[in-house]
Amino acid sequence: MRPDSRPMSHSRGEITTFVMPHMQNVLGDLFGGHLAALVDQSAAVAAIRHAGGPAVTKSIDRLDFHHPIPVGALVTCYATVDFVGNSSMDITVQVWSEEVSTGERRHTHTAHVVFVAIDSERRPTRVPRLVPETAEEHRRFEEARARHEARPRG
């Protein structure tokens, strides 16, 4: 592998937390704003790990809500860098909830986030090439490339 590249397996982020009462919406589930913050934080971990330095959110292209997460559940966000441009990183975040008493896990949300690596003067800076190694990583890479190419520039 070239020194200016990293395998997809290197560029991951994960955050787990317990959903507390102060994080609930009026229905007693995790408030969407708290979820968005967790998604952003886990994506930041993956982006910073891949870039090897600071990176900032450019956009949250999509955040799909499949199932609510009740207060008392564990929530885990798994972030993977799936495609890179010159300074940008396309990241997928899968959110899972876990009912602690039963151990039941459920995929509850999916997000697509874009981060940009920045230098000490907060200007975009080049990121290492991303190297998919497994069939699953190649699939994610191609799906993210299609999203990247379809995104409006500007």
ZINOR-V324531 format. One line per field, one symbol per residue. phi: phi as a letter, one per 30 degrees, with the letter a starting at -180 (. if undefined). psi: psi as a letter, one per 40 degrees, with the letter a starting at -180 (. if undefined). Layout:
phi->???
psi->???
This chain:
phi->.ddcbbdeddcbbbbbbcdcedcccdcicededddeddedddddeddddddildabdcacdabcccbdcdejddbbcccbdcabcdbcbdbccccbcbdddcidcbdcbbbbbccbdbcdcicebdcddccdccddddddedddddddddddck
psi->hidfiiidddgiihhhihhideeiaeeeihhddddddddddddddddddddfaiiihdigdhhhhdiihiheiihhhhhhheiiadeihhhhhhhiihhddeehihhdihihihihiiaeefiiiiiiihhididddddddddddddddehii.
